[in-house]
Amino acid sequence: MLEEASFLGNEKYYNDFVGTKAGLVFAPPILKDAPKGVALIHVANPSLAFAALADHFATSAQQVQYEISPQAHLCKSVQYPEGEVAIMAGASLGENVTLGKGSIIYPGVVIGDNVSIGDFTIIYPNCVIRENCKIGSNVILQPGCVIGSDGYGYELVEGAHKKIAQIGIVIIEDEVEIGANSTVDRARFGRTTIGKGTKIDNLVQIAHNVTIGEHNLIVAQSGIAGSTETAEFVTVGAQAGLAGHLKVGKGVVVAGQSGLAKSTDTPGYYQGTPARPLTENRKSRAIVNRLPKLVDRIKALEKKIAELEDN
């Protein structure tokens, strides 16, 4: 069917490719033969090529009118290039907010006082950006993000937990995407920073005074505790946790459901709780998996020793 397209990005899906109903398939150059009726387009990265095709149709199907809805609430001091932003019904923008050209603000978004937003940034419904935070260009905030919520700071005073004021800000650099219902806390002092090109999944918690380096990948349901710093190209797997005040070096990968408790500047995979280099953790797990058999052997030896002593 010529109206359908697909891609083969991994050889383990070859059998699915053989039975495809698509009329066009992006494939690596090494693949020469195709099922009858299938046109191959050879590209170095089939997944990326297919994504570009899908993006073309998705973009053409979602045309946004650059206009201000009369049902949006804007303070008089809001600044934006006339005719070059879209602000939809139910959005609320505070005093001295600045929007760059091509910005799109969806319904239900709340933007606090003195927030600045760069060019071509998209803020989806029901996001909250609190006062004084700075958002770069080409940023995407998926629905329900909260940027600049108070950091989790308390002191025990006379048997009660006293809230400590969080007076810092959040800075989100260019080309960052933050998933639905993720939160980035404002700093106690100074700033919490999300570096250029970083991609954060849904349901992620970034605590106060954290510095995330450029081009990090932070996957769903993970959390990074206060004042931790990551370098470039760090990956944090799903449901993983990083303790506070750590320094994590370039190229470190923390596997899903792992807990990193110590700083490291050695690139590579870390797994387990506490997280250790992958090979080390696998050896430890192998030993643990053998423990039941070792216990049985010890019990058998104890029984034999007891029998010998009785004789």
N, C-alpha and C positions, 0 to 999 in steps of 0.2 A: 504494500500500500504506500504509494508515493507520498501521501500526506503525513506519514509517520516517519520519525527519525530516531536514531539511537546511537550508542557508542559502545565500543569494546575497549575498556581501559585496563582490564586485568585478564590474563590468560585463563584463570580458573573459571571464567564465565564463557569460555569458548562454546560449550555445548548449548548454552542459551542463545548465543549468536547464530549457531547453525539453524536453530528453529525460529529465528526472529520473523516477525510479520512486518517489520519496518521496511520501507522502500529505500532508505538512505542510512548508512552507518559510518560514523567516523571511526577509523581504525589505524593502528600503527602501520608504518610502511612495510614491516616484515610480513604482514598478512596479505597474501595475494589473491586467494580464492574466496568467493562469496557465494551464498545460496542463490538460487535462481531468482531473478527479479529484484535483487538487492544491489544498489549502487554503493561502492566503497569510496570514501574520501580519505586519503592517507594524510595523516597529520602526526606531528611529534607527540602531542598531548591530546588524545581523543576526548578526555573528560573536560578539559579546558575549552576545546573547540565547541563541544556540545553546549557548555555553559554559555558561551558567547551567543550561540544560536537561540537558546532559551531566553537569554536576557533581552535580545532584540525583540522578540514577540511579547515578552512581559512588559517591556518599556512602552511599546506602541499601544498596548492594551490599557495602560494606566496613565492616561494623560491628566496632568494636574493643571488647573487654572491658577495662574499667579495673580491672586486677588485676596483681599481681606474680607472675611465674612462679617456682615453686620452683627452677627451673634457672637463674635469674638470680643473679649474685653482687653483693650490695650490702654495702658496709661499714656498720657499725652507726651511723655518724654521718650517713648519707644522710638528708636531710630532704625530705618530700613530703606533700601533703595526702592523707590516707587515703581510699582508694576513688576517687580522682580522677586517677590516672595509670595508664598501662599500661607495664609493663616486661617484655619477652618473654625467652624462654629464650636463654641464652648471652650476654646483655648483662652488662657488668661496670662497676660504678660505684665510684669511689674514695672516699677520706675527704672528709667535709664537702661533698659534692655536694648542691646544692639544686635541686629540680624544682618548677616551677609547675603549677597545676591544668591538666588536659587534655593534659599532655605524653604523647607516645607514643614509647617507646624500643624499636626493633625488634631482632631477634636479631643478635648479633655486634657490637653497638656497645660501644666502650670509652670511658669517660669518666674522665678523670684527677681527681686531688685538687683540691678547692676550686673546682670549676666550678659556675657558676650558670646555670640554664636557666629562661626565662620561661614564661608560660602558653601553652597550646595550640601548643606547638612539636613538630614531628614530626622524628624522627631515624631515617632509614631504615637498613637492615642494613649492618653493617661500616664505619660511620663511626667515626672516632677524634677525640675532643676532648681535647686535652692539658691539663695542669694549669693552673689559675688563669684560664682563659679564661671569657668571659661571653657568653652567648647570650640574645637578647631573646625577646619573645613573638611568636607567629604566624610563627615561622621554620620553613623547610623545608630540611633537609639531605638531599639525595638519596644513594643508596648509594655508599659508598666515599669520601666526603669526608674530608679530613684538615684539622682546624682546630688551629692552634697548633704545627705542626711547626717545627723550628729554621729560622731564617733562614739564608741562604747567606752566611756570613761567615767569611773566612779572612785571615790575614796571612802573608806570605812571611818566614820566619825561618830564616836559615842554610840556604837552599836547600830548605826544606820548607814546605808550607802548614799553618800552625797554626790550629786551629779556635778561633774567637772565641765565647765564651759568649753565648747569646741568652736574656736573662732577662726580656724583656718579655712581653706577653700579646696576645691577640686579643679584640676586642670586636665582636660582630655585633649590630646594632641590630634593632628590630622589623620584621617583615614582609619580611625578606630571604629569598630562596631561592637555594641554591647547588647546582649540578648535580653529576651523578655524577663521582666521581674528580677533582674539583677540590680545590685546596689553597690554604690561606691561612696564610702563615708568621707565627710570632710575632715581635714586635719585638726588636731587639737590646736597646734600652731603651724604656720607655714602652709604646706600644700600636700595633698594626695595627688599623684600624677599617673596617668595612663599614657604610655609612650606611643609614638606614631606607629600606625599599622597594626596595632594589637587587636586581636579578635577575642571577645569574651562571649561565652555561651550563655544560655538561660540559667537563672537561679544560682548565680555566683555572688559571693560576698567578698568585697574588697574593703578592708578595714582602714582606720585613720592612719595617715602619714605613710601609707604604702607607696612605693615607687615601682611601677611596672615599666620595664624597658621596652624598647621598640620591637615590634613584630613577635610578641608573645602570643601563644595560644592557651586560653584558659577555659577548660571544658566544664560542662554543666555540674552543678551542685558542689563545686569546689569552693574552698575558702582560704583567704590569705590574711593572716593576723597582722596586727598593727606594726608599722615601722619596718616591715620586711622590704627588701629591695631585690628586684630581679634584673638581670642584664638582658641583652638582646637574644631573641630566638629561644626563649625558655618555654617549655610546654608543661602545663599542669593538667593531668588527666582527670576524668570524671570522679567526683566524690573524694578527691584528694585534698589534703590540708597542709598548709605551710605554717609553722609556728611563727611567733612574732620576733622581730629584731634580727632576722636572718639576712644573709647576703647570698644570692644564688647566681652562679656564674653563667656565662653565655653557653647555650647549647644544652643545658641541663633539662632532662625530661623526667618528671615525677609521674610515675604510673598511676592509673586509676586506683582509688581506694587506698592510696599510700599516705603516710604521714611523715613529712620532712621536718626533723627536729633540730638539725644542725646546719650551719652554713656550709656551702661547698662551692668551689670554683672549678671543679673538674667536670667537663662535659660528659654526657652519657646518660644511661637509663638508671633510675633509682626506683626501688620497689619495696613494699612492705611497710610495717609500722613497728619501730621507726624505719624510715626508708634508708636502704643501703644500696650500693651498686648492684646491678641486676644479677651478675654471676655469683656474687657473695650471697645474695638473698636466696637464690635458687639452691645453692649448696646447703644453706641453713634449713630450707624447707624440706629438702631431700632427707636430711638427718632427722628432722621432726617426724616426717612420714614413716621413718623406720622405727620410731620409738615403740609402737605397740608390739612389734615382733621382738625387739630387744627385751622388753619387759617380760614377754612370754618365755624367752630363753633364760632370763635371769631366774624366773620362777621355777623353771625346770631344773636348772642347776642347783638352786636352793633345796629342791625336793630330793635330788640325788645326794647332796651333801648330808641332808638330814638322815637319809636311809643308810649312808655309810657310817655315820656317827652311831646310829642305832645298832648296827652290826658290830 
